[in-house]
Amino acid sequence: MSTSTPAVSVRALRAGRRRLAANRVVAYGCAAIVALAVLLAVFGPMLAPHDPNASNLSNAFVGPVAGHPLGYDGQGRDLLSRLLTGARTAMLGPFIVVVVSVAVGAALAVIAAWRGGWVDSVVSTVLDILFAFPAILLAILAAAVFGAGLTAPTLALAVAYTPYVARVLRGAALRERARDYIAACEVQGLPAVAIWWRHLVRNLLPLIVAQATLTFGYAMVDFAAISYLGLGVQPPTADWGVMVATGQAGVLQGYPAESLSAGLCVVVVVVAVNLLGERLAERDGEGR
Amino acid sequence: MSDWATPPADPLLAIEGLSVQLPVEGEVRTVLHDVTLSVGAGEAVGLVGESGSGKSMTARAVARLLPRGARCDGAIRFDGRDVAALKGADLRAYRGEVAMVFQDPRAHVNPVRTIGDFMIEALRSVRGVEPAAARRRAITALADLGIGDGERRMAQYPHELSGGLLQRVMIAGMLLTEPRLVLADEPTTALDVTTQADVMAILDELRRERGLALLFITHDLELAGAVCDRTAVMYAGQIVETRASALLQDDPLHPYTASLAAARPAVDVTVPRLAAIPGRPVSAFEAPAGCAFAPRCAHAIDACRAERPALEELDGGRVRCVRARELRGRLVEAPEVSHHG
């Protein structure tokens, strides 16, 4: 049990993950899972066969029966309906976080790379300071200020993830900014905004998409954790993170279905999204 | 051509005493020293020199493309406006009037956008032309450069075109916005020899047709002589001689120009050994205190090493050499003189 053992295994894990992401079949599978997850987020609540909040305590922890393929949770609510309804809540938060952090991060990256000098220094320093705050800590802080719910963690995670996105994109934007075709655009008298949109951002797009997918995965785990801590979406609202938390009681009594199924949903979506993001990032690297 | 033997009185582009310093690895290095050059409306001026002599840096200074942190002294005036002071919309308008042709066309076009996107972009956003009209003009411009199937080319990507064709596309795109001055930075160096001649001929013809001013940067003294009215010779970040191109090779004013001309191989003369200039070219920052060329010059005397000579008028040209007057007419035989001495 030397301290170096975990480091080696982490490296081996990373290499394995990269090999997995490079596999074509895995990539298509991941894309299919992500597509399914998106469909669930949009239509899930409509597909739910029963009212996700209708509880009948006499059905508590009852296993799969006709019409209820996954059985009931500890409060006698239909588990499948809760999973389907929870899909939207579980993915809406990460989606907003991705949109905000990628938009703000990309804008900061482009401005920093374009103007350079003190603008770049200020942006980079602010990002470095933000790096010091862990996402979960910011979320707890936000929950304390704004109260528990979807808003506080969304805001906190958007702030926490922006520096990650901005740092990666800034490096790429700097590299792109120094290329000759950008100088050629400048010398043609094109307005800076046109060069940003049509050339810089356009050519960074593969990387932006890759960053967005990776961020989505991380944000989803964080949301689940925040819900689990009770700072996010509040019960009885159906949400995968909340279900992991409320299912705990069942786990102790030998009925792990609720926690397990919700946890499995989170894991499957996160792994699929991350592998897909990894593949996109890898492909962008090959293109250079 | 002889009309342009002397610098125009009211030039379109006037560079006066331009010095540029760049921060390199923590120290400030001079890359251009006291460059004075003018280009009249419709005039073609050549800028000749070895690699690292500051030719491209001069063009970049004019196009306001100097690297970050560069310090500029002296003045660059375009049509009476101070180029260094331009900002925002004024700078963009100026850049619309000045076009640049680059050495490597492939590096200077966005690889993920089509030729059509590239051609139309400046027209649309700088000149505000409607998309359909911009397309028509782009296809006409391609036809002007001998690219007949413009419609098809517009849908292609840069990697689908050969270097020569791409350079012609770049020139067509550059001419679309109707600039008054063209900065051509070794536009044919990256192309093969036969394509070079084509591109050069087209550039020269279009320039004459449209009365464009041209600052033509090359390391080919003969090419500059063929295309340009006047030619400036650069060495170590300084202009050492400016003279009517017709006179530059046969009657040079500066020993460096004479050595360059002598070192050039000729098809019709057989020599046992090509003449070469001893030593190696220096950059502006490593140039000695006196005349930058003195260490390699066959005619250098103590006065040459004492202080940097100024650019002085002589015989309708300008020369930066203290012995220029004295060496008048003796320079063409220079290599032989150094041989026996």
Interface residues (C-beta under 8 A of the other chain):
Chain A: G116 G117 R179 D180 Y181 A183 A184 C185 E186 V187 Q188 G189 L190 P191 A194 R198 H199 R202 N203
Chain B: A63 L65 R68 L91 R92 A93 Y94 R95 G96 V98 A99 M100 F102 D104 A107 H108 V109 N110 P111 V112 R113 D117 E121 A122 S125 V126 M174 T177
